Protein backbone atom coordinates (compact mmCIF):
# COMPACT_ATOMS: atom_id res chain seq x y z
CA UNK A 1 0.00 0.00 0.00
CA UNK A 2 1.41 3.36 -1.00
CA UNK A 3 1.27 6.66 0.90
CA UNK A 4 -1.05 9.51 0.18
CA UNK A 5 -0.75 11.07 -3.23
CA UNK A 6 -0.70 14.69 -2.11
CA UNK A 7 2.21 17.08 -2.45
CA UNK A 8 3.20 16.90 1.23
CA UNK A 9 3.94 13.17 1.05
CA UNK A 10 6.63 13.53 -1.63
CA UNK A 11 8.75 15.93 0.39
CA UNK A 12 7.64 19.16 -1.22
CA UNK A 13 6.11 22.01 0.75
CA UNK A 14 2.31 22.23 1.08
CA UNK A 15 0.43 24.72 -1.10
CA UNK A 16 -0.15 27.65 1.27
CA UNK A 17 -2.30 29.51 -1.27
CA UNK A 18 -5.17 27.21 -0.27
CA UNK A 19 -4.84 28.13 3.40
CA UNK A 20 -7.26 30.56 5.03
CA UNK A 21 -4.53 32.68 6.65
CA UNK A 22 -1.39 32.05 4.60
CA UNK A 23 -2.87 32.90 1.21
CA UNK A 24 -1.72 36.57 1.18
CA UNK A 25 0.10 39.08 3.35
CA UNK A 26 -3.04 40.83 4.62
CA UNK A 27 -4.37 37.54 5.99
CA UNK A 28 -0.97 36.77 7.53
CA UNK A 29 -1.11 40.17 9.23
CA UNK A 30 -4.54 39.37 10.64
CA UNK A 31 -3.19 36.15 12.09
CA UNK A 32 -0.30 38.04 13.71
CA UNK A 33 -2.78 40.54 15.20
CA UNK A 34 -4.83 37.68 16.67
CA UNK A 35 -1.72 36.15 18.20
CA UNK A 36 -0.76 39.57 19.61
CA UNK A 37 -4.20 39.91 21.24
CA UNK A 38 -3.83 36.48 22.84
CA UNK A 39 -0.32 37.29 24.11
CA UNK A 40 -1.60 40.56 25.61
CA UNK A 41 -4.35 38.63 27.36
CA UNK A 42 -1.82 36.22 28.86
CA UNK A 43 0.44 39.11 29.92
CA UNK A 44 -2.56 40.84 31.49
CA UNK A 45 -3.19 37.71 33.55
CA UNK A 46 0.46 37.77 34.55
CA UNK A 47 0.05 41.32 35.87
CA UNK A 48 -2.55 40.04 38.32
CA UNK A 49 -0.17 37.32 39.50
CA UNK A 50 2.76 39.64 40.16
CA UNK A 51 0.79 42.46 41.78
CA UNK A 52 1.12 42.71 45.53
CA UNK A 53 -2.62 42.92 46.17
CA UNK A 54 -3.65 40.45 43.45
CA UNK A 55 -5.08 43.05 41.08
CA UNK A 56 -3.31 44.89 38.27
CA UNK A 57 -3.15 48.67 38.36
CA UNK A 58 -5.54 50.71 36.26
CA UNK A 59 -2.70 51.69 33.93
CA UNK A 60 -1.77 48.04 33.31
CA UNK A 61 -5.41 47.16 32.74
CA UNK A 62 -5.91 50.04 30.32
CA UNK A 63 -2.73 49.23 28.40
CA UNK A 64 -3.64 45.57 28.01
CA UNK A 65 -7.23 46.43 27.07
CA UNK A 66 -6.18 48.84 24.33
CA UNK A 67 -3.59 46.44 22.93
CA UNK A 68 -6.20 43.69 22.74
CA UNK A 69 -8.92 45.90 21.25
CA UNK A 70 -6.53 47.56 18.80
CA UNK A 71 -5.02 44.33 17.57
CA UNK A 72 -8.43 42.70 17.16
CA UNK A 73 -9.80 45.66 15.20
CA UNK A 74 -6.69 45.79 13.01
CA UNK A 75 -6.86 42.01 12.55
CA UNK A 76 -10.47 42.14 11.36
CA UNK A 77 -9.67 44.97 8.96
CA UNK A 78 -6.70 43.07 7.53
CA UNK A 79 -8.77 39.89 7.26
CA UNK A 80 -11.45 41.70 5.24
CA UNK A 81 -8.81 43.34 3.02
CA UNK A 82 -7.24 39.92 2.44
CA UNK A 83 -10.60 38.49 1.45
CA UNK A 84 -11.15 41.27 -1.05
CA UNK A 85 -7.69 40.66 -2.46
CA UNK A 86 -8.57 36.99 -2.93
CA UNK A 87 -11.84 37.87 -4.66
CA UNK A 88 -10.10 40.23 -7.05
CA UNK A 89 -8.03 37.33 -8.36
CA UNK A 90 -4.31 36.71 -8.96
CA UNK A 91 -3.70 40.33 -9.98
CA UNK A 92 -4.65 41.45 -6.44
CA UNK A 93 -1.96 39.40 -4.74
CORKABEL-V930228 format. One line per field, one symbol per residue. ss: DSSP state (H for helix, E for strand, C for the rest). psi: psi as a letter, one per 40 degrees, with the letter a starting at -180 (. if undefined). burial: b if it has 24 or more other C-alpha atoms within 12 Angstrom, else e. A space follows every 10 residues. Layout:
# CORKABEL-V930228
ss->???
psi->???
burial->???
This chain:
# CORKABEL-V930228
ss->CCCCCCHHHH CCCCCHHHCC CCCCHHHHHH HHHHHHHHHH HHHHHHHHHH CCCCCCCHHH HHHHHHHHHH HHHHHHHHHH HHHHHHHCCH HHC
psi->hiaieiddee eiiiheeeid dedidddddd dddddddddd ddddddddde ideehiiddd dddddddddd dddddddddd dddddddead de.
burial->eeeeeeeeee eeeeeeeeee bebbbbbbbb bebbebbeeb beebeebeee eeeeeeeeee eeebbebbee bbebbbebbe ebbeebeeee eee
